[in-house]
Amino acid sequence: MMSKEERNQNQNQPFLTFGDYEKVKFTFSGLDKYIVMELNTKIALEDLKFTFANILKTDFFAKKLEYHVTKGFQDKTLSAQKSLAHQEIQSLFRGPGQQLNIQVKFIEEGA
């Protein structure tokens, strides 16, 4: 459990800024697979669903993808409707020269 001081310090972290392309590692929970790619930071995350389906040879019909940026025990849910460039991601999620790690979870939707 984080102390109040640690939480305040984390909240004061500056937000990441991105160029046009960013190296991102997408890890898919439940599939034990990952994809590392140069991501166009201006594309909404939900638009990647078909790209992932083609690469992973998986059907995402009636599944919603939920994106979480992670580092260690830190986790932040991202909006699938926004691009990476329009998310407020604290700089603690990436160290110097490190790629961004995004955990992709599958949520079943009713048909």
Order of alpha helices (4+ residues) and beta strands (2+ residues): alpha-beta-beta-alpha-beta-beta-beta
